[in-house]
Amino acid sequence: MRRVVTMGMGITGRAVADALIARDVEVVAFDDNMTEQLIAWSQSSGVTVTVPTTAALKAAVAAADALLPAPGLPDHHEVFELARAVGTPTRSELDLAQMWDDRPMIAVTGTDGKTTVVTLIERMLNRAGIAAAAVGNTDVPVVSAIEDSSWETFVVEASSFRLGHSATFAPAVAAWINFGPDHLDAHATLEDYEAAKASLWHRSTSPGVRVANRDDPTVMRHASPDTPGLQTFGADARGDHGLVGDTLIVGGEALVARSELQRNLPHDIANILAAAACALAAGADRDSVASIAREFTGLPHRAELIADHGGVRWINDSKATTPHATEAALGAMESVILIAGGRNKGLDLSGLSALATRVRHLIAIGEAGDVMIDAFGVDVDSTTAGSMAEAVATAHAISQRGDTVLLSPACASYDWYLNYRARGDDFTACVKNLTPQGTTQ
């Protein structure tokens, strides 16, 4: 590549541009929104970033060897049609990183739980003495991580955005952990979102390992008994990895007892099984894998227990930005006061009604509050709240011993907050105001 167009100059876009420039590739950079941070980077890097016109984009992609779009750039953005019209290929940072670096890569995709599984794999490998870095849809772009020669392998959180833009990325170990509707504000159709996920397997190296959730019909539709390197995990004894009684069986052998785990809800078990399969395939020993499984307490904002106050549990699941994620949380709980809503990502929320019997009261928040109330229907008592503080105060007023107050919004946070972390932090702060010095009782 001699000349590349980058469209969208966020963290990944800037990292891609820096990596290309270091390899003497000309970068023509565009972004629809010029921020102070982007202006500062442009000045320090010497790369001119412009807000594109159609004519400027058309000329740039026609003269480029490749288009490198930012992860999350919507499928309907005009740059994609302009590139297709002139035959300019689209590539992702995953393609670049693998083209420039031959160290092993383990990739994980799925609608929910990617970060948790990637973190587990990274810790399992490091415990086993294999220097591993979690990269991709994290704070560290892959093209930045490969500059560090100390890493032996990379554990890639492979979002649909990155996979959908990739053409050659082929990890040696590729896990697809689940599938549910998401990101219809960015992908043209649900089928396009599914195809982006499935592409992780279609290009995986052979021989290699493909790890599949056998309890997810969409995932298994893209797998077959003759899929090279296929391993399956699930909630029973079928397949390669599963839960038999109280024991997690991995590769036909006992790994840990469920009772030993600090996180042992159904989705926690699935995450540990998937991570163990990947880590073992990448060279970790069983003792290291088992020890991390026992120690793991979860990640912030993912079904995180904040307090147990007066017999009422308060759980921060702010990362649940889809109905699929909220359903997983509700499926493991009873007598829930649910705080849900926010900015819907174009998803159908009606499926939440299947778990209505687990919800004692719904407190609807944000732009999608009314839609959330409609989704659960008249059989669920509901109220609305205009702030997180109001939602927590309402939950506190109506809660009874044995209840769980669950923030699991099923929506994005951008109506009220910068991101899901800020939303979860606000919930946590409000809850801790109910318990002196934030202590649990």
The 8 nearest C-alpha neighbors of each residue, nearest first, counted from 0:
[[1, 64, 2, 24, 3, 65, 63, 25],
 [0, 2, 24, 25, 64, 3, 23, 63],
 [1, 3, 25, 63, 64, 24, 0, 26],
 [4, 2, 26, 65, 63, 64, 66, 27],
 [5, 3, 27, 66, 28, 26, 67, 63],
 [4, 6, 67, 28, 68, 66, 29, 27],
 [5, 7, 68, 29, 30, 69, 28, 4],
 [8, 6, 30, 69, 12, 9, 29, 68],
 [9, 7, 12, 13, 30, 6, 10, 69],
 [8, 10, 12, 11, 13, 7, 69, 37],
 [11, 9, 13, 12, 14, 8, 140, 138],
 [10, 12, 14, 13, 9, 140, 15, 69],
 [13, 11, 8, 9, 15, 14, 69, 10],
 [12, 14, 16, 8, 15, 11, 10, 9],
 [13, 15, 11, 17, 16, 12, 18, 10],
 [16, 14, 18, 12, 13, 17, 11, 19],
 [15, 17, 13, 19, 18, 14, 20, 12],
 [16, 18, 14, 20, 15, 19, 13, 21],
 [19, 17, 15, 21, 16, 20, 14, 22],
 [20, 18, 22, 16, 24, 21, 17, 15],
 [19, 21, 23, 24, 22, 17, 18, 16],
 [20, 22, 18, 19, 23, 17, 24, 16],
 [21, 23, 19, 20, 24, 18, 17, 25],
 [24, 22, 20, 21, 25, 19, 1, 18],
 [25, 23, 1, 19, 20, 22, 2, 26],
 [24, 26, 2, 1, 3, 20, 23, 27],
 [27, 25, 3, 4, 2, 28, 24, 16],
 [26, 28, 4, 3, 5, 25, 29, 59],
 [27, 29, 5, 48, 4, 26, 6, 47],
 [30, 28, 6, 49, 48, 50, 51, 7],
 [29, 31, 7, 50, 32, 6, 8, 49],
 [30, 32, 50, 51, 33, 29, 7, 49],
 [33, 31, 30, 34, 50, 7, 49, 37],
 [32, 34, 37, 30, 31, 38, 35, 50],
 [35, 33, 37, 36, 38, 32, 39, 30],
 [34, 36, 38, 37, 39, 33, 40, 41],
 [37, 35, 39, 34, 38, 40, 33, 41],
 [36, 38, 40, 34, 39, 35, 41, 33],
 [39, 37, 41, 35, 40, 36, 34, 42],
 [38, 40, 36, 42, 37, 41, 35, 43],
 [41, 39, 37, 43, 42, 38, 44, 36],
 [42, 40, 38, 46, 44, 39, 43, 45],
 [41, 43, 39, 45, 40, 44, 38, 46],
 [42, 44, 40, 41, 45, 39, 46, 38],
 [45, 43, 41, 46, 42, 40, 17, 47],
 [44, 46, 42, 41, 43, 47, 40, 48],
 [47, 45, 41, 44, 48, 42, 28, 26],
 [46, 48, 41, 45, 49, 28, 27, 42],
 [49, 47, 28, 29, 46, 41, 30, 50],
 [50, 48, 29, 51, 30, 47, 28, 33],
 [49, 51, 31, 30, 29, 32, 52, 48],
 [52, 50, 49, 29, 55, 56, 53, 31],
 [51, 53, 55, 54, 56, 50, 57, 49],
 [54, 52, 56, 55, 57, 51, 77, 78],
 [53, 55, 57, 52, 56, 58, 51, 59],
 [56, 54, 52, 58, 57, 53, 51, 59],
 [57, 55, 59, 53, 58, 54, 51, 60],
 [56, 58, 54, 55, 59, 60, 81, 53],
 [57, 59, 61, 55, 56, 60, 54, 62],
 [58, 60, 56, 62, 61, 57, 55, 63],
 [61, 59, 63, 62, 57, 58, 82, 56],
 [60, 62, 58, 59, 63, 85, 57, 87],
 [61, 63, 59, 60, 58, 64, 2, 87],
 [64, 62, 60, 2, 3, 65, 61, 59],
 [63, 65, 2, 3, 0, 87, 1, 62],
 [66, 64, 88, 3, 63, 87, 89, 67],
 [65, 67, 89, 4, 3, 5, 90, 68],
 [66, 68, 5, 90, 91, 4, 89, 65],
 [69, 67, 6, 5, 66, 7, 70, 72],
 [68, 70, 7, 12, 72, 6, 71, 11],
 [71, 69, 160, 161, 72, 68, 11, 164],
 [70, 72, 160, 73, 69, 185, 161, 68],
 [71, 73, 69, 70, 74, 68, 185, 76],
 [74, 72, 185, 75, 76, 71, 186, 184],
 [75, 73, 186, 76, 187, 185, 72, 79],
 [74, 76, 73, 77, 187, 79, 185, 186],
 [77, 75, 73, 74, 78, 79, 72, 80],
 [76, 78, 79, 80, 75, 81, 53, 74],
 [77, 79, 81, 76, 80, 82, 56, 57],
 [80, 78, 82, 81, 77, 83, 76, 74],
 [81, 79, 83, 82, 77, 78, 84, 76],
 [80, 82, 78, 84, 79, 83, 57, 77],
 [83, 81, 87, 79, 80, 84, 85, 60],
 [84, 82, 86, 80, 85, 81, 87, 79],
 [83, 85, 81, 82, 86, 80, 87, 79],
 [86, 84, 83, 82, 87, 61, 81, 60],
 [87, 85, 83, 84, 82, 88, 61, 81],
 [86, 88, 82, 65, 85, 83, 64, 60],
 [89, 87, 65, 86, 66, 90, 82, 64],
 [88, 90, 66, 65, 67, 164, 87, 91],
 [89, 91, 165, 67, 164, 166, 66, 94],
 [92, 90, 165, 93, 164, 94, 67, 161],
 [91, 93, 95, 94, 96, 142, 15, 141],
 [94, 92, 96, 91, 95, 168, 97, 141],
 [95, 93, 168, 91, 92, 97, 96, 167],
 [96, 94, 92, 98, 93, 97, 99, 91],
 [97, 95, 142, 93, 99, 98, 94, 100],
 [96, 98, 100, 99, 94, 95, 101, 93],
 [97, 99, 95, 96, 100, 94, 101, 93],
 [98, 100, 96, 97, 95, 101, 145, 94],
 [101, 99, 97, 102, 98, 96, 145, 95],
 [100, 102, 97, 103, 99, 98, 104, 96],
 [101, 103, 152, 100, 151, 104, 153, 97],
 [104, 102, 152, 101, 153, 171, 105, 170],
 [103, 105, 153, 170, 152, 154, 171, 106],
 [106, 104, 172, 154, 170, 155, 173, 153],
 [105, 107, 155, 173, 154, 157, 156, 170],
 [108, 106, 174, 156, 157, 173, 175, 113],
 [107, 109, 175, 157, 113, 158, 174, 176],
 [110, 108, 177, 176, 175, 111, 178, 113],
 [109, 111, 178, 179, 177, 112, 181, 108],
 [112, 110, 109, 113, 324, 177, 178, 323],
 [111, 113, 115, 114, 116, 109, 270, 110],
 [114, 112, 116, 115, 111, 108, 109, 117],
 [113, 115, 117, 116, 112, 118, 156, 137],
 [114, 116, 118, 112, 113, 117, 119, 298],
 [115, 117, 119, 113, 274, 118, 114, 270],
 [118, 116, 114, 120, 119, 115, 113, 121],
 [119, 117, 121, 115, 116, 120, 114, 122],
 [118, 120, 116, 122, 117, 121, 274, 123],
 [121, 119, 123, 117, 274, 278, 122, 118],
 [120, 122, 118, 124, 119, 123, 131, 117],
 [123, 121, 125, 119, 120, 124, 126, 118],
 [124, 122, 288, 120, 126, 125, 121, 287],
 [125, 123, 127, 129, 121, 126, 283, 122],
 [124, 126, 129, 128, 122, 127, 130, 123],
 [125, 127, 123, 124, 128, 287, 122, 129],
 [128, 126, 124, 125, 283, 287, 129, 284],
 [129, 127, 125, 126, 130, 124, 283, 123],
 [128, 130, 125, 124, 127, 131, 151, 126],
 [131, 129, 151, 150, 125, 128, 152, 124],
 [132, 130, 152, 153, 121, 150, 125, 151],
 [131, 133, 153, 154, 134, 121, 150, 152],
 [134, 132, 154, 155, 121, 153, 117, 118],
 [135, 133, 155, 139, 141, 137, 140, 154],
 [136, 134, 140, 156, 155, 141, 137, 139],
 [135, 137, 156, 158, 157, 134, 138, 140],
 [138, 136, 135, 139, 134, 140, 156, 133],
 [137, 139, 140, 136, 134, 135, 10, 133],
 [138, 140, 134, 137, 135, 141, 144, 143],
 [141, 139, 135, 143, 142, 134, 11, 144],
 [140, 142, 144, 135, 143, 134, 96, 145],
 [143, 141, 96, 140, 144, 145, 92, 15],
 [144, 142, 141, 140, 145, 146, 14, 139],
 [145, 143, 141, 146, 142, 147, 140, 139],
 [146, 144, 147, 143, 142, 141, 100, 148],
 [145, 147, 144, 143, 148, 142, 18, 149],
 [148, 146, 145, 149, 144, 150, 143, 151],
 [147, 149, 150, 146, 145, 151, 144, 102],
 [150, 148, 147, 151, 130, 146, 131, 145],
 [151, 149, 130, 148, 152, 131, 147, 132],
 [150, 152, 130, 131, 129, 149, 102, 153],
 [151, 153, 131, 103, 150, 102, 104, 130],
 [152, 154, 104, 132, 131, 155, 133, 105],
 [155, 153, 105, 133, 106, 104, 132, 134],
 [156, 154, 106, 134, 135, 157, 105, 153],
 [155, 157, 135, 136, 107, 106, 113, 134],
 [158, 156, 108, 107, 155, 106, 136, 135],
 [159, 157, 160, 161, 108, 162, 156, 136],
 [158, 160, 162, 195, 161, 196, 163, 192],
 [161, 159, 70, 163, 158, 71, 162, 164],
 [160, 162, 164, 158, 159, 163, 70, 91],
 [163, 161, 159, 165, 164, 195, 160, 158],
 [162, 164, 195, 160, 161, 159, 165, 196],
 [163, 165, 91, 162, 161, 90, 89, 160],
 [166, 164, 91, 162, 90, 163, 94, 167],
 [165, 167, 90, 168, 164, 94, 89, 91],
 [166, 168, 94, 165, 169, 202, 90, 93],
 [169, 167, 94, 93, 165, 166, 170, 97],
 [168, 170, 203, 202, 204, 167, 171, 199],
 [171, 169, 104, 203, 172, 105, 173, 106],
 [170, 172, 207, 204, 104, 105, 203, 208],
 [173, 171, 105, 208, 170, 209, 207, 106],
 [172, 174, 106, 209, 107, 105, 170, 210],
 [175, 173, 210, 107, 209, 176, 211, 108],
 [176, 174, 108, 211, 109, 177, 107, 210],
 [175, 177, 109, 212, 174, 211, 108, 273],
 [178, 176, 109, 110, 175, 215, 212, 218],
 [177, 179, 110, 109, 217, 218, 180, 215],
 [178, 180, 323, 110, 181, 177, 321, 111],
 [181, 179, 346, 189, 178, 323, 182, 321],
 [180, 182, 183, 179, 321, 346, 344, 110],
 [183, 181, 184, 185, 344, 186, 180, 345],
 [184, 182, 186, 185, 345, 181, 344, 188],
 [183, 185, 182, 344, 345, 186, 73, 187],
 [186, 184, 73, 183, 182, 74, 187, 71],
 [187, 185, 183, 74, 188, 192, 182, 73],
 [186, 188, 74, 191, 185, 183, 75, 189],
 [189, 187, 191, 190, 186, 183, 192, 185],
 [188, 190, 192, 191, 193, 183, 180, 186],
 [191, 189, 193, 188, 192, 194, 187, 195],
 [190, 192, 194, 188, 189, 193, 195, 186],
 [193, 191, 189, 195, 190, 194, 186, 159],
 [194, 192, 190, 196, 191, 195, 197, 189],
 [193, 195, 197, 191, 196, 192, 190, 198],
 [196, 194, 163, 192, 198, 159, 193, 162],
 [195, 197, 193, 194, 198, 159, 199, 192],
 [198, 196, 194, 199, 195, 200, 193, 201],
 [197, 199, 201, 195, 200, 196, 194, 202],
 [198, 200, 197, 201, 196, 202, 203, 173],
 [201, 199, 203, 198, 202, 197, 173, 209],
 [200, 202, 198, 199, 203, 197, 169, 204],
 [201, 203, 169, 200, 199, 204, 198, 168],
 [204, 202, 169, 200, 170, 201, 171, 199],
 [205, 203, 207, 171, 169, 206, 170, 202],
 [206, 204, 207, 203, 227, 171, 228, 208],
 [205, 207, 204, 228, 227, 208, 171, 203],
 [206, 208, 205, 171, 228, 204, 172, 209],
 [207, 209, 228, 172, 229, 173, 171, 210],
 [208, 210, 229, 173, 228, 174, 172, 230],
 [209, 211, 174, 230, 231, 229, 173, 175],
 [212, 210, 231, 175, 213, 174, 176, 230],
 [213, 211, 232, 176, 214, 215, 231, 233],
 [212, 214, 215, 231, 233, 232, 211, 219],
 [215, 213, 212, 233, 216, 234, 232, 219],
 [214, 216, 218, 213, 217, 212, 177, 219],
 [217, 215, 219, 218, 220, 214, 213, 212],
 [218, 216, 220, 219, 215, 178, 221, 177],
 [217, 219, 215, 220, 216, 221, 177, 212],
 [218, 220, 222, 216, 221, 217, 213, 215],
 [221, 219, 217, 218, 222, 216, 223, 215],
 [220, 222, 219, 218, 197, 223, 217, 200],
 [223, 221, 219, 220, 226, 218, 224, 211],
 [222, 224, 226, 225, 221, 219, 220, 229],
 [225, 223, 226, 222, 229, 227, 230, 228],
 [224, 226, 223, 227, 229, 222, 228, 230],
 [225, 227, 223, 229, 224, 222, 228, 209],
 [228, 226, 229, 225, 206, 205, 207, 208],
 [227, 229, 208, 207, 209, 226, 230, 206],
 [228, 230, 209, 226, 227, 208, 210, 231],
 [231, 229, 210, 239, 209, 211, 228, 232],
 [232, 230, 211, 239, 238, 213, 210, 212],
 [233, 231, 240, 212, 241, 213, 239, 211],
 [234, 232, 241, 213, 235, 214, 212, 269],
 [233, 235, 242, 241, 236, 269, 232, 214],
 [236, 234, 242, 241, 237, 233, 243, 240],
 [235, 237, 241, 243, 242, 238, 234, 240],
 [238, 236, 235, 239, 241, 233, 240, 232],
 [239, 237, 231, 240, 232, 236, 230, 241],
 [238, 240, 250, 231, 230, 232, 249, 251],
 [241, 239, 249, 232, 248, 250, 238, 231],
 [242, 240, 233, 235, 248, 236, 234, 232],
 [241, 243, 247, 235, 234, 246, 248, 236],
 [244, 242, 246, 236, 235, 245, 247, 241],
 [243, 245, 246, 242, 247, 235, 257, 256],
 [244, 246, 257, 256, 243, 242, 258, 247],
 [247, 245, 256, 243, 244, 242, 257, 255],
 [246, 248, 242, 255, 254, 241, 253, 256],
 [247, 249, 253, 241, 252, 240, 254, 251],
 [250, 248, 240, 251, 252, 254, 253, 247],
 [249, 251, 239, 252, 240, 248, 276, 253],
 [250, 252, 249, 248, 239, 253, 240, 241],
 [253, 251, 248, 249, 250, 254, 247, 240],
 [252, 254, 248, 247, 255, 249, 246, 251],
 [253, 255, 247, 248, 289, 249, 252, 256],
 [256, 254, 247, 246, 253, 289, 257, 259],
 [257, 255, 246, 258, 259, 245, 247, 254],
 [256, 258, 245, 259, 260, 246, 263, 255],
 [257, 259, 256, 260, 245, 263, 261, 246],
 [260, 258, 256, 257, 293, 261, 255, 263],
 [261, 259, 293, 262, 257, 258, 263, 292],
 [260, 262, 296, 263, 295, 293, 259, 294],
 [261, 263, 260, 267, 296, 264, 297, 295],
 [264, 262, 267, 268, 260, 261, 257, 265],
 [263, 265, 267, 266, 262, 268, 331, 328],
 [266, 264, 268, 267, 269, 263, 331, 234],
 [265, 267, 269, 268, 264, 270, 327, 263],
 [268, 266, 264, 270, 263, 265, 269, 262],
 [269, 267, 265, 271, 266, 270, 263, 272],
 [268, 270, 266, 272, 267, 271, 273, 265],
 [271, 269, 267, 273, 268, 272, 116, 274],
 [270, 272, 274, 268, 273, 269, 275, 267],
 [273, 271, 275, 269, 274, 270, 268, 276],
 [274, 272, 270, 276, 271, 275, 269, 277],
 [275, 273, 271, 277, 120, 116, 276, 272],
 [274, 276, 278, 272, 277, 273, 271, 279],
 [275, 277, 273, 279, 274, 278, 272, 280],
 [278, 276, 280, 274, 275, 279, 281, 273],
 [277, 279, 281, 275, 280, 120, 283, 276],
 [280, 278, 283, 282, 281, 276, 277, 275],
 [279, 281, 277, 278, 282, 276, 208, 172],
 [282, 280, 278, 279, 283, 277, 172, 105],
 [281, 283, 279, 280, 278, 284, 124, 129],
 [284, 282, 279, 127, 124, 278, 281, 285],
 [283, 285, 287, 286, 127, 279, 288, 282],
 [286, 284, 288, 287, 289, 283, 279, 254],
 [285, 287, 289, 288, 284, 290, 127, 254],
 [288, 286, 290, 127, 285, 289, 126, 284],
 [287, 289, 123, 285, 286, 291, 290, 275],
 [288, 290, 292, 286, 287, 291, 254, 285],
 [289, 291, 293, 287, 292, 288, 286, 294],
 [292, 290, 294, 293, 288, 289, 295, 123],
 [291, 293, 289, 290, 295, 294, 288, 271],
 [292, 294, 260, 290, 291, 295, 259, 289],
 [295, 293, 291, 292, 290, 296, 261, 260],
 [294, 296, 292, 297, 293, 291, 261, 262],
 [297, 295, 261, 262, 294, 298, 260, 293],
 [298, 296, 295, 299, 262, 301, 303, 115],
 [297, 299, 301, 300, 115, 296, 303, 302],
 [298, 300, 301, 303, 297, 302, 315, 420],
 [301, 299, 316, 317, 315, 318, 303, 423],
 [300, 302, 316, 303, 299, 318, 298, 315],
 [303, 301, 316, 315, 314, 300, 304, 328],
 [304, 302, 315, 301, 314, 300, 299, 305],
 [303, 305, 314, 306, 313, 315, 302, 312],
 [306, 304, 313, 314, 303, 315, 427, 307],
 [307, 305, 439, 313, 308, 312, 304, 438],
 [308, 306, 312, 439, 311, 440, 310, 313],
 [307, 309, 440, 311, 310, 439, 306, 312],
 [310, 308, 311, 440, 400, 307, 399, 312],
 [309, 311, 400, 308, 401, 307, 312, 402],
 [312, 310, 402, 308, 400, 307, 309, 401],
 [311, 313, 307, 403, 306, 404, 314, 308],
 [314, 312, 404, 306, 305, 403, 304, 405],
 [315, 313, 304, 405, 303, 305, 302, 404],
 [314, 316, 303, 406, 300, 302, 317, 423],
 [317, 315, 302, 301, 407, 300, 406, 318],
 [316, 318, 423, 300, 319, 407, 419, 315],
 [317, 319, 316, 300, 320, 301, 419, 420],
 [320, 318, 324, 317, 409, 407, 321, 325],
 [319, 321, 410, 409, 411, 318, 408, 324],
 [322, 320, 409, 323, 324, 410, 319, 181],
 [323, 321, 409, 325, 324, 326, 348, 351],
 [322, 324, 326, 321, 325, 179, 327, 180],
 [325, 323, 319, 327, 321, 326, 322, 111],
 [324, 326, 322, 328, 327, 409, 407, 323],
 [325, 327, 329, 323, 324, 328, 330, 322],
 [328, 326, 324, 330, 325, 329, 323, 331],
 [327, 329, 325, 330, 326, 331, 324, 332],
 [330, 328, 326, 332, 331, 327, 325, 357],
 [329, 331, 327, 328, 332, 326, 354, 357],
 [330, 332, 329, 328, 264, 327, 265, 333],
 [333, 331, 329, 330, 335, 328, 357, 334],
 [332, 334, 357, 335, 358, 331, 403, 329],
 [335, 333, 402, 359, 357, 358, 403, 336],
 [336, 334, 358, 403, 359, 333, 337, 402],
 [335, 337, 404, 360, 359, 361, 358, 403],
 [336, 338, 361, 405, 335, 404, 362, 339],
 [339, 337, 406, 362, 363, 405, 361, 407],
 [408, 340, 338, 363, 407, 364, 337, 406],
 [341, 339, 364, 408, 368, 367, 365, 363],
 [340, 342, 365, 410, 366, 367, 412, 411],
 [341, 343, 411, 410, 366, 414, 367, 412],
 [342, 344, 410, 345, 367, 411, 341, 346],
 [345, 343, 184, 346, 182, 183, 342, 410],
 [344, 346, 183, 343, 184, 347, 182, 181],
 [347, 345, 344, 348, 343, 181, 180, 183],
 [346, 348, 349, 345, 350, 322, 180, 343],
 [349, 347, 350, 374, 351, 322, 346, 371],
 [348, 350, 374, 351, 347, 352, 375, 373],
 [351, 349, 352, 348, 353, 347, 374, 322],
 [352, 350, 349, 353, 354, 348, 375, 374],
 [351, 353, 375, 355, 354, 350, 349, 374],
 [354, 352, 351, 355, 350, 356, 375, 349],
 [355, 353, 352, 356, 357, 351, 329, 330],
 [354, 356, 352, 358, 357, 353, 375, 379],
 [357, 355, 354, 358, 359, 353, 379, 352],
 [356, 358, 333, 355, 334, 354, 335, 359],
 [359, 357, 335, 355, 360, 356, 334, 336],
 [360, 358, 334, 335, 336, 357, 379, 380],
 [359, 361, 336, 380, 358, 381, 379, 337],
 [362, 360, 381, 337, 336, 363, 338, 380],
 [361, 363, 338, 382, 383, 381, 337, 390],
 [364, 362, 368, 383, 339, 340, 338, 361],
 [365, 363, 340, 368, 384, 341, 339, 383],
 [366, 364, 341, 368, 340, 367, 414, 342],
 [365, 367, 341, 342, 368, 414, 364, 340],
 [366, 368, 370, 340, 341, 365, 369, 342],
 [369, 367, 363, 364, 371, 340, 365, 370],
 [368, 370, 372, 371, 367, 373, 363, 366],
 [371, 369, 373, 367, 372, 368, 374, 348],
 [370, 372, 374, 368, 369, 373, 367, 340],
 [371, 373, 369, 374, 370, 375, 376, 368],
 [372, 374, 376, 370, 371, 375, 369, 377],
 [375, 373, 349, 371, 372, 376, 348, 352],
 [376, 374, 352, 372, 373, 355, 379, 351],
 [377, 375, 373, 374, 378, 379, 372, 352],
 [376, 378, 379, 375, 380, 373, 372, 381],
 [377, 379, 376, 380, 375, 355, 356, 381],
 [380, 378, 377, 360, 376, 381, 375, 355],
 [381, 379, 360, 361, 378, 359, 377, 382],
 [382, 380, 361, 360, 362, 379, 372, 383],
 [381, 383, 362, 363, 361, 384, 380, 360],
 [382, 384, 363, 362, 364, 385, 368, 381],
 [385, 383, 390, 364, 386, 389, 363, 362],
 [384, 386, 389, 364, 383, 387, 365, 390],
 [387, 385, 389, 388, 384, 390, 364, 365],
 [386, 388, 390, 389, 391, 426, 425, 385],
 [387, 389, 391, 386, 390, 429, 392, 426],
 [388, 390, 392, 386, 387, 391, 384, 393],
 [391, 389, 387, 393, 384, 388, 392, 394],
 [392, 390, 394, 388, 393, 389, 395, 387],
 [393, 391, 395, 389, 394, 390, 388, 396],
 [394, 392, 396, 390, 395, 391, 389, 397],
 [393, 395, 391, 397, 392, 396, 398, 390],
 [394, 396, 392, 398, 393, 397, 391, 433],
 [395, 397, 393, 394, 398, 392, 391, 399],
 [396, 398, 394, 395, 393, 399, 336, 360],
 [399, 397, 395, 394, 396, 402, 400, 311],
 [400, 398, 402, 401, 311, 397, 310, 309],
 [399, 401, 310, 311, 402, 309, 398, 403],
 [400, 402, 311, 310, 399, 403, 334, 312],
 [403, 401, 311, 334, 400, 399, 335, 398],
 [402, 404, 312, 335, 311, 313, 405, 336],
 [405, 403, 336, 313, 335, 337, 312, 314],
 [404, 406, 314, 337, 407, 403, 338, 313],
 [405, 407, 338, 315, 316, 408, 317, 337],
 [408, 406, 316, 319, 317, 325, 339, 405],
 [339, 407, 409, 340, 410, 406, 319, 320],
 [410, 408, 321, 320, 322, 319, 325, 407],
 [411, 409, 320, 343, 341, 408, 342, 321],
 [410, 412, 342, 320, 341, 413, 343, 344],
 [413, 411, 416, 419, 341, 418, 414, 342],
 [412, 414, 416, 415, 417, 411, 418, 342],
 [413, 415, 412, 342, 416, 341, 365, 366],
 [416, 414, 413, 412, 365, 417, 341, 422],
 [417, 415, 413, 412, 418, 422, 421, 414],
 [416, 418, 413, 421, 412, 415, 419, 422],
 [419, 417, 416, 420, 421, 412, 413, 422],
 [418, 420, 422, 412, 421, 317, 318, 423],
 [421, 419, 423, 422, 418, 424, 300, 317],
 [420, 422, 424, 423, 419, 418, 416, 425],
 [423, 421, 419, 425, 420, 424, 416, 426],
 [422, 424, 426, 420, 317, 425, 421, 300],
 [425, 423, 427, 421, 426, 422, 420, 428],
 [424, 426, 428, 422, 423, 427, 421, 429],
 [427, 425, 423, 429, 424, 428, 430, 387],
 [428, 426, 424, 430, 425, 429, 431, 423],
 [427, 429, 425, 431, 430, 426, 424, 432],
 [428, 430, 426, 432, 427, 431, 388, 425],
 [431, 429, 427, 432, 433, 428, 426, 391],
 [430, 432, 437, 434, 428, 433, 429, 427],
 [431, 433, 429, 430, 434, 428, 435, 437],
 [432, 434, 431, 430, 435, 429, 437, 395],
 [433, 435, 431, 437, 432, 438, 436, 439],
 [436, 434, 437, 438, 433, 432, 431, 439],
 [437, 435, 438, 434, 431, 432, 433, 439],
 [436, 438, 431, 434, 435, 439, 432, 433],
 [439, 437, 436, 434, 435, 440, 306, 431],
 [440, 438, 306, 307, 308, 437, 434, 305],
 [439, 308, 307, 309, 438, 306, 310, 434]]
